[in-house]
Amino acid sequence: MEKLFSYGTLQFERVQLDTFGRILTGNKDCLKNYILSQIKITDPDVIKSSGMDTHPILEFTGNEEDFVEGTVFELTKEELEQADSYEVDDYKRAVLMFASGVSAYVYLKR
C-alpha cells in the first residue's frame, strides 16, 4: 500500500468516490514548515467533483511554526496514479516526513 497525505479536496468523500470508487481510510497528521495558499482550477471534471474552482496548495516556508493539518490515506499504486490524474499540472508529487514520523506522498506547488 502507498501512503498519500491530503490537505484539501482529496479528503472529500465525493472526490474519493469519483476518483477511486471508494472511501479511503487514513489517519490525521501534520506537515511542518508549510502553509496553504490557493490556486485557480480550470479542469471542469475536477471542479465538478470538488464543487470548487479554487483549491489549496502547499507552499514551503521553512518556518518551524508553520504547519498544515490533513490526513494520510492508504491507497494502492493504481489509486495513487488515479490521484495523479485528478491533480492538475500546478501540483507535483513528492515524499515528505510528517509530524507522526510517517513518510508519505504529498502534492506540492510545482
C-alpha positions as CSV (number, residue, x, y, z in Angstrom):
1,M,0.0,0.0,0.0
2,E,1.0,3.6,-0.7
3,K,0.6,6.5,1.7
4,L,-0.7,9.9,0.5
5,F,-1.2,13.0,2.6
6,S,-4.2,15.1,1.7
7,Y,-4.8,18.6,3.0
8,G,-7.5,19.5,0.5
9,T,-10.2,18.2,-1.7
10,L,-9.0,14.5,-1.7
11,Q,-10.4,14.4,1.8
12,F,-13.9,15.0,0.4
13,E,-15.9,11.7,0.2
14,R,-17.4,12.8,-3.2
15,V,-13.9,13.4,-4.6
16,Q,-12.8,10.0,-3.3
17,L,-15.8,8.2,-4.8
18,D,-15.3,10.0,-8.1
19,T,-11.5,9.4,-8.2
20,F,-11.1,6.0,-6.6
21,G,-14.6,4.5,-6.5
22,R,-14.4,4.1,-2.7
23,I,-14.0,6.0,0.6
24,L,-10.4,6.0,1.7
25,T,-9.2,5.2,5.3
26,G,-6.5,7.2,6.9
27,N,-5.0,9.0,10.0
28,K,-4.8,12.6,10.8
29,D,-1.3,14.1,10.6
30,C,0.5,17.3,10.2
31,L,3.2,18.7,7.9
32,K,5.5,21.3,9.4
33,N,7.3,24.2,7.6
34,Y,4.5,24.6,5.1
35,I,1.4,26.9,4.7
36,L,-1.6,26.7,2.4
37,S,-2.2,29.1,-0.5
38,Q,-4.9,28.9,-3.2
39,I,-4.8,28.1,-6.9
40,K,-7.5,28.6,-9.6
41,I,-8.7,25.3,-11.1
42,T,-9.9,25.3,-14.7
43,D,-10.4,21.5,-15.3
44,P,-14.2,21.1,-15.5
45,D,-14.1,17.4,-14.2
46,V,-12.1,18.5,-11.1
47,I,-14.4,21.4,-10.4
48,K,-17.5,19.2,-10.8
49,S,-16.1,16.6,-8.4
50,S,-14.8,19.0,-5.7
51,G,-17.6,21.6,-6.2
52,M,-14.9,24.3,-6.1
53,D,-12.8,26.2,-8.7
54,T,-10.2,27.2,-6.1
55,H,-8.1,24.6,-4.4
56,P,-5.5,24.7,-1.6
57,I,-1.8,24.1,-2.5
58,L,1.2,23.7,-0.2
59,E,4.0,26.2,-0.1
60,F,7.3,25.6,1.7
61,T,8.2,28.4,4.2
62,G,11.0,26.8,6.3
63,N,9.3,28.3,9.4
64,E,9.1,25.7,12.2
65,E,5.9,27.4,13.4
66,D,4.0,26.9,10.1
67,F,2.1,23.7,9.7
68,V,-0.7,22.2,7.6
69,E,-3.1,19.6,9.0
70,G,-4.6,16.8,6.9
71,T,-5.0,13.0,6.6
72,V,-2.5,10.3,5.5
73,F,-4.5,7.9,3.4
74,E,-3.6,4.3,2.4
75,L,-4.1,3.5,-1.3
76,T,-3.0,1.2,-3.9
77,K,-0.4,2.0,-6.6
78,E,-3.2,2.2,-9.1
79,E,-5.1,4.6,-6.9
80,L,-2.0,6.8,-6.5
81,E,-1.9,7.0,-10.3
82,Q,-5.6,8.0,-10.3
83,A,-4.8,10.7,-7.7
84,D,-2.1,12.0,-10.1
85,S,-4.7,12.2,-12.9
86,Y,-7.1,14.2,-10.5
87,E,-4.4,16.7,-9.6
88,V,-3.9,19.5,-12.1
89,D,-0.5,20.4,-13.6
90,D,0.1,23.1,-10.9
91,Y,0.9,20.2,-8.4
92,K,3.9,17.9,-8.2
93,R,4.1,14.7,-6.1
94,A,6.9,14.3,-3.6
95,V,7.6,12.2,-0.5
96,L,7.9,14.1,2.8
97,M,8.1,13.2,6.5
98,F,5.2,14.1,8.7
99,A,4.8,15.0,12.4
100,S,3.9,11.4,13.2
101,G,7.2,10.2,11.8
102,V,5.4,8.6,8.8
103,S,6.7,9.3,5.3
104,A,4.0,9.8,2.6
105,Y,3.5,11.2,-0.8
106,V,2.1,14.7,-1.0
107,Y,1.1,17.2,-3.7
108,L,3.2,20.4,-3.6
109,K,3.2,23.6,-5.6
110,R,5.1,22.9,-8.9
